[in-house]
Amino acid sequence: MARPPAATLPTDHAPARRSFTPRAAAGVALAALLMLALTVAVLRMVERTAHREATAAVTQRALTAAQFNVATLRRDLEKHRALPFVLAQDPDVKTALATADPQRLAALNGKLEALAAGTGASVIYAVDRRGLTVASSNWRGPDSFVGENYAFRPYYQGAMAGGAAEHFALGTISRRPGLYLSHRLDDAGGQPLGVVVVKVEFPGLEEDWAHLAEPVFVTNSDGVVLLTSEPGWRFRSMVPLGEAAAEQLRRSLQFGDGTFAPLPIRPFSAATGGAPARKPPASGEEVRADVPGHPAGDSYLHVALPVPSTHWTFHLLAPSRDERTGIAARMQAQALVVLLLAYIAIASAIYVRRRLRRHNAQQAAIRAELTARVQARTAELQAANDQLRAEMEERRQAELRLHAAQEELVQANKLTFLGQIAAGVAHEINQPVAAIRSYADNAGSYLERGEADGARSSLARIGALTERIGAITGQLRAFARKGSGAREPTPVDDAIEGALLLLGPRLRTQPVALVRSGDKGLRVQAERLRLEQVLVNLLQNALDAVAGRDDARIDIATHADHADGANGGDDARVRIEIADNGPGIAPEIAERLFTPFSTSKPEGMGLGLVISRDIVAEFGGTLDTRPRSGGNGGSGSGAIFTITLNSAP
């Protein structure tokens, strides 16, 4: 609308000019103070919220990293724990300790040297009943343990008293820290012959930790640092130790001449350079620490997890300052934008209201002019509002695209998982389908010869196998739902017979000597159908391994292993061993034998052993393999697969 010329307005209706009065100035000042106070309050509230969000995010990442590293440490420990027990049963070790024959001891030196090189153990040595080392894997080196007396060591005393012991200490000769695993050897009369000791060091693990962004370390029950990514923290303590406790540790020589100085970790409320904490920080607590390569007194989130099967605790210090600063800056920026928009809207509303109030008091002509100005201002505000809506719509579209990308990623993960399940189903069904084909051929042959009973028998077996296929797919569907079948007492002999029945056509067409031995009538905690699947898989692999051999042989042995005073209880175990005299497993295949899609067969899928190990693990057991040395089945070296399960009454 065109604005009327100013000359047409009546002079007696001209609006009076208002000066900026002290009252108006006071109102503006009060409004500015209120806005400033509101802004400060909102920013502080946002900062606290950002602190909580950053703490939660860092805690989640730190817990995930800590759980992974604890699992890695536990895997290294469990890998070496069985070695002392196995050596304690070795007749060569017992004979050498019992006779002290120099030739046997010399042979034992070489055996321990080869075993240490093969297992990655630092040192393996045998100590007689007096504590004197008579054989050692490092017998060639200048730091040989042969001739050293370790009767004062707790791992020797603990093994002689209780049969087995573990002790982390600094080597008296090598001056390198490590975990000593010991086991006592007894003669036929139950009298102790000595102790076999395996020392495990962790240089590779600590080197991997040194590349992590977060400082990590492991402490014992006294709070002394045993393993760490920071070399300067070794043998320091979580909190200051009393002089008596420190002196006792120094006299024990467990940690050499360690000073047990407290770690540079303080409560978050303490100032930089303040005194260490008097008690260990709780897991999830924020602390300040002086970490080499990081700002002094920087803030960290402390996460602590126990290491299963030990008295150790794994600690991780996750930096939290950058995360907190980044989240706080982002949220405060968003809050400032919202506040600015709110202030603009409020100021605009006040301004419009004041203009409208003056418009109502002015003459009609002036009201018309001011109305035009309000309309112009409204148009400007509308344009600004439209621009804001456009920006909001653009942000919403960006969020939709992000959500769509996340959905596509989730769908890709689902498809990958379903592909693996489909491959597993195809692999598990392949065996009964092959058996159905063989029985169908047999039924046809019986019909051609007029042998109706034989044909009915083959068809009945085909029906049973189709039911088995349905059961297999049902079990795999249950596995896809992360479920598991009910475990119950299962006869081992029946499961073996069922597996042999499934492989009957191939056993009749492939010349192979099948030998069964060991204990009969054993029962295990398992599910028969899935146990049969594992046995069929292992027997199928054995048949493939001996194919084409004139002296082909497969041995199936079952043994009951009972712990002291717990026969038939939770400690009783049953071993099922399947051995062949084939060419054995190549070292490069053995390293990744239980890795999905890893196989040496041109037509293989590399899933059978992975699925079998998962099934046995669900039963609470283990599936392992080892080379077959010697044996009774011909010239091949072969391989032995061992299933170990809990015994059932």
LUMMARLUM-139825 format. One line per 3 residues: their letters; for each residue x, y, z of C-alpha. Coordinates in nm, 3 decimals, always signed. Example, Ala and Ser with C-alpha at 12.3 -4.5 7.8 and 13.67 -1.06 7.14 Angstrom:
<atoms>
AS) +1.230:-0.450:+0.780; +1.367:-0.106:+0.714
</atoms>
This chain:
<atoms>
MAR) +0.000:+0.000:+0.000; +0.134:+0.342:-0.099; +0.225:+0.569:+0.186
PPA) +0.032:+0.906:+0.196; +0.239:+1.220:+0.176; +0.331:+1.373:+0.510
ATL) +0.172:+1.709:+0.417; -0.176:+1.554:+0.421; -0.152:+1.459:+0.787
PTD) -0.323:+1.703:+1.027; -0.076:+1.887:+1.241; -0.291:+1.859:+1.550
HAP) -0.275:+1.479:+1.520; +0.103:+1.462:+1.485; +0.251:+1.203:+1.728
ARR) +0.456:+1.339:+2.011; +0.818:+1.224:+2.025; +0.912:+1.025:+2.335
SFT) +1.253:+1.062:+2.484; +1.451:+0.770:+2.633; +1.345:+0.818:+2.995
PRA) +1.535:+0.682:+3.300; +1.251:+0.439:+3.359; +1.292:+0.292:+3.011
AAG) +1.667:+0.274:+3.058; +1.616:+0.087:+3.388; +1.379:-0.157:+3.215
VAL) +1.632:-0.226:+2.938; +1.909:-0.277:+3.193; +1.690:-0.515:+3.395
AAL) +1.598:-0.711:+3.083; +1.965:-0.735:+2.985; +2.058:-0.863:+3.333
LML) +1.776:-1.118:+3.322; +1.888:-1.240:+2.980; +2.251:-1.259:+3.096
ALT) +2.152:-1.455:+3.408; +1.933:-1.688:+3.207; +2.213:-1.744:+2.955
VAV) +2.467:-1.825:+3.226; +2.224:-2.062:+3.399; +2.142:-2.243:+3.076
LRM) +2.508:-2.275:+2.978; +2.596:-2.420:+3.319; +2.307:-2.664:+3.300
VER) +2.417:-2.764:+2.950; +2.773:-2.808:+3.072; +2.657:-3.045:+3.346
TAH) +2.446:-3.238:+3.097; +2.742:-3.258:+2.857; +2.961:-3.384:+3.141
REA) +2.713:-3.664:+3.208; +2.684:-3.755:+2.840; +3.062:-3.751:+2.792
TAA) +3.112:-3.964:+3.103; +2.857:-4.218:+2.979; +3.013:-4.231:+2.631
VTQ) +3.369:-4.264:+2.761; +3.258:-4.522:+3.019; +3.096:-4.739:+2.752
RAL) +3.400:-4.726:+2.525; +3.637:-4.786:+2.815; +3.438:-5.086:+2.939
TAA) +3.437:-5.237:+2.591; +3.814:-5.187:+2.555; +3.877:-5.320:+2.907
QFN) +3.666:-5.632:+2.846; +3.853:-5.702:+2.523; +4.195:-5.665:+2.687
VAT) +4.091:-5.879:+2.985; +3.978:-6.150:+2.744; +4.314:-6.129:+2.563
LRR) +4.508:-6.155:+2.890; +4.295:-6.446:+3.007; +4.350:-6.624:+2.676
DLE) +4.729:-6.595:+2.715; +4.708:-6.729:+3.072; +4.484:-7.023:+2.987
KHR) +4.706:-7.116:+2.694; +4.998:-7.192:+2.930; +4.816:-7.324:+3.239
ALP) +4.773:-7.677:+3.105; +5.146:-7.716:+3.025; +5.272:-7.781:+3.384
FVL) +4.994:-8.033:+3.443; +5.076:-8.221:+3.121; +5.449:-8.223:+3.200
AQD) +5.372:-8.354:+3.550; +5.223:-8.664:+3.386; +5.512:-8.713:+3.142
PDV) +5.697:-9.041:+3.224; +6.026:-8.900:+3.089; +6.016:-8.613:+3.340
KTA) +5.924:-8.845:+3.627; +6.197:-9.094:+3.538; +6.462:-8.823:+3.506
LAT) +6.373:-8.677:+3.848; +6.344:-9.019:+4.014; +6.678:-9.157:+3.884
ADP) +6.879:-8.834:+3.846; +7.050:-9.014:+3.556; +7.276:-8.760:+3.372
QRL) +7.178:-8.899:+3.031; +6.807:-8.874:+3.107; +6.853:-8.524:+3.247
AAL) +7.045:-8.421:+2.933; +6.764:-8.559:+2.716; +6.511:-8.376:+2.935
NGK) +6.702:-8.048:+2.877; +6.656:-8.086:+2.504; +6.291:-8.181:+2.539
LEA) +6.213:-7.878:+2.758; +6.406:-7.652:+2.519; +6.198:-7.769:+2.222
LAA) +5.875:-7.745:+2.420; +5.950:-7.387:+2.531; +6.024:-7.285:+2.172
GTG) +5.703:-7.446:+2.050; +5.467:-7.307:+2.314; +5.615:-6.960:+2.352
ASV) +5.691:-7.008:+2.720; +5.984:-6.807:+2.854; +6.145:-7.089:+3.052
IYA) +6.042:-7.446:+3.146; +6.243:-7.621:+3.417; +6.224:-7.918:+3.654
VDR) +6.312:-7.892:+4.025; +6.377:-8.195:+4.248; +6.231:-8.247:+4.595
RGL) +6.513:-8.040:+4.749; +6.435:-7.739:+4.531; +6.743:-7.788:+4.306
TVA) +6.693:-7.728:+3.933; +6.803:-8.044:+3.747; +6.683:-7.960:+3.393
SSN) +6.585:-7.639:+3.214; +6.495:-7.519:+2.867; +6.765:-7.248:+2.893
WRG) +7.041:-7.494:+2.986; +7.255:-7.371:+2.694; +7.256:-7.001:+2.789
PDS) +7.467:-6.809:+3.037; +7.152:-6.752:+3.247; +7.080:-7.126:+3.279
FVG) +6.869:-7.228:+3.578; +7.037:-7.570:+3.607; +7.200:-7.603:+3.948
ENY) +7.001:-7.315:+4.104; +6.801:-7.383:+4.420; +6.449:-7.239:+4.427
AFR) +6.321:-7.397:+4.747; +6.260:-7.046:+4.882; +6.027:-6.952:+4.598
PYY) +5.652:-6.949:+4.687; +5.561:-7.127:+4.364; +5.784:-7.423:+4.466
QGA) +5.656:-7.429:+4.822; +5.293:-7.397:+4.711; +5.323:-7.680:+4.455
MAG) +5.495:-7.913:+4.704; +5.222:-7.842:+4.960; +4.911:-7.825:+4.744
GAA) +5.005:-7.987:+4.412; +4.998:-7.669:+4.201; +5.070:-7.297:+4.244
EHF) +5.095:-6.967:+4.054; +5.321:-6.678:+4.147; +5.410:-6.352:+3.969
ALG) +5.762:-6.234:+4.048; +6.085:-6.086:+3.913; +6.334:-6.347:+3.793
TIS) +6.633:-6.379:+4.026; +6.867:-6.445:+3.731; +6.697:-6.295:+3.423
RRP) +6.564:-5.991:+3.618; +6.254:-6.005:+3.399; +5.906:-6.026:+3.552
GLY) +5.678:-6.314:+3.470; +5.410:-6.553:+3.596; +5.543:-6.883:+3.733
LSH) +5.305:-7.181:+3.689; +5.412:-7.491:+3.887; +5.286:-7.846:+3.935
RLD) +5.414:-8.123:+4.163; +5.528:-8.465:+4.026; +5.455:-8.774:+4.237
DAG) +5.590:-9.128:+4.204; +5.372:-9.440:+4.191; +5.350:-9.441:+4.569
GQP) +5.226:-9.083:+4.588; +5.556:-8.944:+4.716; +5.671:-8.611:+4.564
LGV) +5.956:-8.631:+4.313; +5.983:-8.258:+4.251; +5.812:-7.972:+4.072
VVV) +5.786:-7.870:+3.705; +5.772:-7.492:+3.649; +5.668:-7.285:+3.345
KVE) +5.753:-6.916:+3.341; +5.530:-6.697:+3.121; +5.634:-6.344:+3.026
FPG) +5.414:-6.085:+2.859; +5.641:-5.860:+2.646; +5.423:-5.893:+2.337
LEE) +5.105:-5.808:+2.528; +5.265:-5.504:+2.693; +5.402:-5.389:+2.357
DWA) +5.050:-5.404:+2.213; +4.918:-5.208:+2.512; +5.187:-4.943:+2.458
HLA) +5.021:-4.851:+2.126; +4.684:-4.785:+2.291; +4.568:-4.429:+2.347
EPV) +4.457:-4.518:+2.701; +4.708:-4.614:+2.976; +4.638:-4.968:+3.101
FVT) +4.790:-5.174:+3.381; +4.725:-5.487:+3.589; +4.759:-5.501:+3.969
NSD) +4.767:-5.788:+4.216; +4.564:-5.817:+4.535; +4.812:-5.583:+4.713
GVV) +4.760:-5.313:+4.450; +5.114:-5.355:+4.304; +5.140:-5.300:+3.926
LLT) +5.244:-5.624:+3.750; +5.183:-5.549:+3.381; +5.151:-5.203:+3.227
SEP) +5.164:-5.004:+2.908; +5.377:-4.744:+3.094; +5.717:-4.902:+3.182
GWR) +5.779:-4.645:+3.456; +5.470:-4.765:+3.646; +5.586:-5.125:+3.692
FRS) +5.599:-5.239:+4.056; +5.438:-4.916:+4.176; +5.126:-4.931:+4.391
MVP) +4.774:-4.798:+4.348; +4.787:-4.630:+4.690; +5.075:-4.558:+4.930
LGE) +5.178:-4.877:+5.108; +5.271:-4.879:+5.472; +5.641:-4.904:+5.548
AAA) +5.590:-5.247:+5.706; +5.404:-5.382:+5.402; +5.662:-5.239:+5.161
EQL) +5.950:-5.382:+5.364; +5.785:-5.724:+5.371; +5.749:-5.721:+4.990
RRS) +6.115:-5.620:+4.950; +6.231:-5.902:+5.177; +6.029:-6.157:+4.979
LQF) +6.231:-6.063:+4.661; +5.907:-6.103:+4.466; +5.957:-5.768:+4.293
GDG) +6.332:-5.727:+4.334; +6.431:-5.385:+4.465; +6.099:-5.219:+4.373
TFA) +6.021:-4.901:+4.570; +5.638:-4.945:+4.550; +5.596:-4.572:+4.506
PLP) +5.229:-4.475:+4.459; +5.102:-4.417:+4.105; +5.050:-4.051:+4.006
IRP) +4.670:-4.088:+4.025; +4.463:-3.846:+4.233; +4.093:-3.778:+4.289
FSA) +3.940:-3.550:+4.027; +3.877:-3.284:+4.293; +4.248:-3.273:+4.384
ATG) +4.468:-3.001:+4.232; +4.743:-3.076:+3.980; +5.046:-3.214:+4.157
GAP) +4.848:-3.301:+4.470; +4.903:-3.603:+4.691; +4.803:-3.950:+4.561
ARK) +4.475:-4.104:+4.667; +4.469:-4.288:+4.999; +4.238:-4.556:+4.860
PPA) +4.204:-4.703:+4.509; +3.957:-4.518:+4.286; +3.636:-4.703:+4.212
SGE) +3.557:-4.829:+3.863; +3.381:-4.552:+3.672; +3.531:-4.276:+3.891
EVR) +3.691:-3.973:+3.728; +4.050:-3.909:+3.838; +4.350:-3.693:+3.756
ADV) +4.676:-3.860:+3.652; +5.024:-3.767:+3.533; +5.072:-3.989:+3.225
PGH) +5.390:-3.958:+3.015; +5.311:-3.793:+2.683; +4.988:-3.636:+2.817
PAG) +4.923:-3.304:+2.993; +5.004:-3.322:+3.365; +4.696:-3.359:+3.583
DSY) +4.472:-3.440:+3.287; +4.133:-3.596:+3.366; +4.070:-3.967:+3.304
LHV) +3.788:-4.210:+3.362; +3.911:-4.505:+3.565; +3.769:-4.847:+3.471
ALP) +3.865:-5.160:+3.668; +3.770:-5.520:+3.585; +3.875:-5.840:+3.765
VPS) +4.080:-6.088:+3.559; +3.892:-6.421:+3.586; +4.075:-6.718:+3.746
THW) +4.334:-6.484:+3.905; +4.360:-6.236:+4.193; +4.451:-5.962:+3.943
TFH) +4.262:-5.650:+3.845; +4.281:-5.483:+3.502; +4.278:-5.101:+3.505
LLA) +4.219:-4.859:+3.214; +4.245:-4.478:+3.224; +4.031:-4.332:+2.946
PSR) +4.096:-3.962:+2.868; +3.773:-3.766:+2.922; +3.870:-3.399:+2.883
DER) +3.854:-3.382:+2.502; +3.528:-3.575:+2.492; +3.371:-3.353:+2.758
TGI) +3.498:-3.034:+2.594; +3.371:-3.135:+2.251; +3.024:-3.235:+2.369
AAR) +2.996:-2.925:+2.590; +3.097:-2.693:+2.305; +2.845:-2.852:+2.069
MQA) +2.559:-2.843:+2.318; +2.639:-2.489:+2.435; +2.646:-2.367:+2.075
QAL) +2.304:-2.521:+2.018; +2.174:-2.367:+2.340; +2.308:-2.024:+2.241
VVL) +2.134:-2.046:+1.906; +1.806:-2.138:+2.074; +1.844:-1.858:+2.329
LLA) +1.929:-1.604:+2.061; +1.622:-1.699:+1.863; +1.410:-1.676:+2.177
YIA) +1.552:-1.335:+2.265; +1.491:-1.212:+1.913; +1.133:-1.339:+1.926
IAS) +1.071:-1.178:+2.266; +1.227:-0.850:+2.163; +1.027:-0.850:+1.842
AIY) +0.706:-0.918:+2.029; +0.774:-0.637:+2.278; +0.864:-0.402:+2.000
VRR) +0.550:-0.486:+1.804; +0.335:-0.449:+2.114; +0.474:-0.104:+2.192
RLR) +0.423:+0.005:+1.836; +0.066:-0.120:+1.840; -0.001:+0.061:+2.166
RHN) +0.121:+0.387:+2.016; -0.073:+0.322:+1.700; -0.395:+0.298:+1.901
AQQ) -0.331:+0.641:+2.057; -0.251:+0.820:+1.733; -0.478:+0.972:+1.479
AAI) -0.629:+0.761:+1.203; -0.383:+0.885:+0.947; -0.083:+0.818:+1.168
RAE) -0.239:+0.477:+1.260; -0.259:+0.394:+0.892; +0.105:+0.492:+0.838
LTA) +0.220:+0.295:+1.141; +0.007:+0.002:+1.027; +0.192:+0.007:+0.697
RVQ) +0.521:+0.009:+0.884; +0.405:-0.285:+1.099; +0.311:-0.470:+0.783
ART) +0.654:-0.402:+0.640; +0.816:-0.523:+0.962; +0.589:-0.826:+0.963
AEL) +0.700:-0.907:+0.611; +1.061:-0.890:+0.723; +0.989:-1.113:+1.018
QAA) +0.801:-1.353:+0.790; +1.100:-1.370:+0.558; +1.327:-1.441:+0.852
NDQ) +1.079:-1.701:+0.975; +1.063:-1.862:+0.630; +1.440:-1.873:+0.619
LRA) +1.446:-2.036:+0.963; +1.187:-2.293:+0.851; +1.396:-2.367:+0.543
EME) +1.703:-2.422:+0.758; +1.505:-2.645:+0.995; +1.370:-2.846:+0.700
ERR) +1.722:-2.882:+0.560; +1.842:-3.011:+0.898; +1.548:-3.254:+0.917
QAE) +1.631:-3.388:+0.572; +1.994:-3.435:+0.679; +1.879:-3.629:+0.985
LRL) +1.655:-3.845:+0.763; +1.950:-3.920:+0.533; +2.164:-4.010:+0.834
HAA) +1.890:-4.238:+0.967; +1.856:-4.404:+0.625; +2.232:-4.463:+0.611
QEE) +2.223:-4.619:+0.957; +1.932:-4.844:+0.853; +2.128:-4.956:+0.544
LVQ) +2.429:-5.039:+0.761; +2.214:-5.242:+1.001; +2.053:-5.423:+0.706
ANK) +2.397:-5.502:+0.561; +2.504:-5.652:+0.893; +2.183:-5.857:+0.903
LTF) +2.243:-5.986:+0.549; +2.600:-6.083:+0.635; +2.483:-6.274:+0.942
LGQ) +2.201:-6.445:+0.743; +2.455:-6.543:+0.477; +2.668:-6.717:+0.738
IAA) +2.362:-6.897:+0.882; +2.256:-7.005:+0.531; +2.604:-7.140:+0.465
GVA) +2.598:-7.327:+0.796; +2.254:-7.480:+0.715; +2.376:-7.592:+0.372
HEI) +2.686:-7.749:+0.526; +2.497:-7.935:+0.802; +2.224:-8.067:+0.568
NQP) +2.475:-8.180:+0.303; +2.570:-8.491:+0.502; +2.218:-8.643:+0.555
VAA) +2.124:-8.549:+0.195; +2.424:-8.747:+0.072; +2.312:-9.040:+0.290
IRS) +1.954:-9.013:+0.153; +2.096:-9.032:-0.200; +2.287:-9.350:-0.112
YAD) +1.983:-9.515:+0.053; +1.766:-9.417:-0.245; +2.013:-9.589:-0.481
NAG) +2.009:-9.893:-0.253; +1.627:-9.898:-0.252; +1.625:-9.891:-0.631
SYL) +1.869:-10.181:-0.644; +1.656:-10.381:-0.399; +1.343:-10.316:-0.607
ERG) +1.519:-10.427:-0.924; +1.614:-10.754:-0.749; +1.266:-10.793:-0.599
EAD) +1.390:-10.763:-0.240; +1.099:-10.573:-0.087; +1.232:-10.596:+0.270
GAR) +1.561:-10.433:+0.174; +1.377:-10.160:-0.016; +1.146:-10.094:+0.283
SSL) +1.450:-10.078:+0.513; +1.622:-9.822:+0.289; +1.303:-9.616:+0.257
ARI) +1.254:-9.625:+0.634; +1.607:-9.495:+0.679; +1.538:-9.224:+0.420
GAL) +1.233:-9.121:+0.625; +1.441:-9.110:+0.942; +1.703:-8.897:+0.766
TER) +1.440:-8.652:+0.642; +1.320:-8.619:+1.001; +1.683:-8.563:+1.096
IGA) +1.713:-8.285:+0.834; +1.408:-8.120:+0.987; +1.563:-8.152:+1.331
ITG) +1.892:-8.003:+1.203; +1.720:-7.704:+1.046; +1.515:-7.662:+1.362
QLR) +1.831:-7.662:+1.571; +1.999:-7.413:+1.337; +1.693:-7.188:+1.351
AFA) +1.717:-7.204:+1.728; +2.086:-7.113:+1.698; +1.995:-6.818:+1.474
RKG) +1.766:-6.700:+1.755; +2.063:-6.727:+1.993; +1.892:-7.014:+2.171
SGA) +2.029:-7.358:+2.269; +1.884:-7.703:+2.311; +1.826:-7.850:+2.653
REP) +2.123:-8.046:+2.785; +2.049:-8.385:+2.937; +2.237:-8.707:+3.020
TPV) +2.330:-8.850:+2.679; +2.489:-9.196:+2.622; +2.814:-9.149:+2.432
DDA) +2.791:-9.492:+2.268; +2.443:-9.414:+2.127; +2.565:-9.084:+1.982
IEG) +2.864:-9.261:+1.817; +2.636:-9.531:+1.678; +2.401:-9.269:+1.539
ALL) +2.690:-9.090:+1.366; +2.823:-9.417:+1.222; +2.473:-9.500:+1.099
LLG) +2.458:-9.169:+0.916; +2.797:-9.239:+0.754; +2.714:-9.605:+0.687
PRL) +2.693:-9.577:+0.304; +3.031:-9.411:+0.280; +3.194:-9.653:+0.526
RTQ) +3.071:-9.942:+0.313; +3.210:-9.794:-0.008; +3.539:-9.655:+0.123
PVA) +3.792:-9.912:+0.249; +3.887:-9.799:+0.599; +3.958:-9.983:+0.925
LVR) +3.731:-9.841:+1.198; +3.855:-9.925:+1.550; +3.669:-9.839:+1.871
SGD) +3.830:-9.856:+2.212; +3.818:-9.714:+2.564; +3.547:-9.705:+2.830
KGL) +3.190:-9.812:+2.757; +2.861:-9.694:+2.901; +2.973:-9.331:+2.946
RVQ) +2.715:-9.050:+2.963; +2.769:-8.677:+2.912; +2.574:-8.353:+2.958
AER) +2.476:-8.273:+2.597; +2.203:-8.289:+2.340; +2.227:-8.611:+2.141
LRL) +2.131:-8.473:+1.800; +2.384:-8.190:+1.808; +2.652:-8.420:+1.953
EQV) +2.591:-8.655:+1.661; +2.633:-8.360:+1.424; +2.976:-8.289:+1.572
LVN) +3.079:-8.657:+1.550; +2.958:-8.682:+1.189; +3.158:-8.372:+1.097
LLQ) +3.478:-8.503:+1.256; +3.435:-8.854:+1.109; +3.363:-8.704:+0.767
NAL) +3.686:-8.502:+0.788; +3.875:-8.816:+0.896; +3.735:-9.012:+0.599
DAV) +3.844:-8.731:+0.366; +4.191:-8.735:+0.522; +4.248:-9.111:+0.471
AGR) +4.082:-9.134:+0.128; +4.302:-9.320:-0.119; +4.522:-9.490:+0.143
DDA) +4.560:-9.869:+0.136; +4.614:-9.879:+0.515; +4.339:-9.628:+0.598
RID) +4.241:-9.638:+0.965; +4.021:-9.436:+1.198; +4.029:-9.482:+1.578
IAT) +3.740:-9.378:+1.806; +3.831:-9.383:+2.177; +3.624:-9.281:+2.481
HAD) +3.777:-9.217:+2.822; +3.646:-9.102:+3.161; +3.861:-8.855:+3.355
HAD) +3.765:-8.815:+3.724; +3.889:-8.538:+3.954; +3.992:-8.630:+4.313
GAN) +3.686:-8.683:+4.534; +3.442:-8.573:+4.264; +3.365:-8.883:+4.062
GGD) +3.063:-8.823:+3.855; +3.036:-8.466:+3.974; +3.088:-8.137:+3.798
DAR) +3.465:-8.202:+3.786; +3.427:-8.540:+3.605; +3.499:-8.518:+3.232
VRI) +3.463:-8.749:+2.933; +3.700:-8.740:+2.636; +3.600:-8.860:+2.288
EIA) +3.902:-8.888:+2.056; +3.880:-8.937:+1.679; +4.219:-9.012:+1.520
DNG) +4.319:-9.088:+1.161; +4.643:-9.186:+0.991; +4.605:-8.935:+0.709
PGI) +4.867:-8.677:+0.605; +4.794:-8.456:+0.910; +4.714:-8.085:+0.922
APE) +4.957:-7.839:+0.764; +5.092:-7.575:+1.006; +4.952:-7.285:+0.806
IAE) +4.605:-7.450:+0.814; +4.633:-7.547:+1.182; +4.682:-7.182:+1.285
RLF) +4.340:-7.086:+1.147; +4.166:-7.424:+1.164; +3.872:-7.293:+1.367
TPF) +3.839:-6.968:+1.167; +3.520:-6.934:+0.956; +3.562:-7.006:+0.582
STS) +3.915:-7.143:+0.634; +3.957:-7.484:+0.464; +4.206:-7.690:+0.268
KPE) +3.936:-7.872:+0.067; +3.858:-7.739:-0.283; +3.487:-7.802:-0.226
GMG) +3.488:-7.718:+0.147; +3.316:-7.417:+0.300; +3.532:-7.386:+0.614
LGL) +3.236:-7.385:+0.855; +3.216:-7.743:+0.987; +3.480:-7.718:+1.258
VIS) +3.364:-7.367:+1.358; +3.006:-7.487:+1.406; +3.127:-7.802:+1.585
RDI) +3.337:-7.605:+1.832; +3.043:-7.369:+1.902; +2.811:-7.666:+1.968
VAE) +3.060:-7.828:+2.208; +3.113:-7.493:+2.382; +2.736:-7.462:+2.437
FGG) +2.753:-7.801:+2.613; +3.020:-7.659:+2.847; +3.300:-7.854:+2.676
TLD) +3.594:-7.805:+2.442; +3.701:-7.922:+2.097; +4.075:-7.933:+2.027
TRP) +4.315:-8.096:+1.784; +4.674:-8.209:+1.792; +4.908:-8.401:+1.559
RSG) +4.908:-8.778:+1.592; +5.258:-8.897:+1.684; +5.333:-9.261:+1.606
GNG) +5.008:-9.452:+1.650; +4.891:-9.797:+1.548; +4.743:-9.718:+1.217
GSG) +5.010:-9.726:+0.946; +5.267:-9.483:+0.813; +5.069:-9.157:+0.812
SGA) +5.121:-8.895:+1.077; +4.752:-8.811:+1.101; +4.560:-8.589:+1.343
IFT) +4.356:-8.635:+1.662; +4.043:-8.435:+1.741; +3.940:-8.444:+2.110
ITL) +3.592:-8.360:+2.242; +3.587:-8.299:+2.620; +3.247:-8.284:+2.790
NSA) +3.107:-8.287:+3.143; +3.018:-8.633:+3.266; +2.655:-8.712:+3.349
P) +2.532:-8.959:+3.613
</atoms>
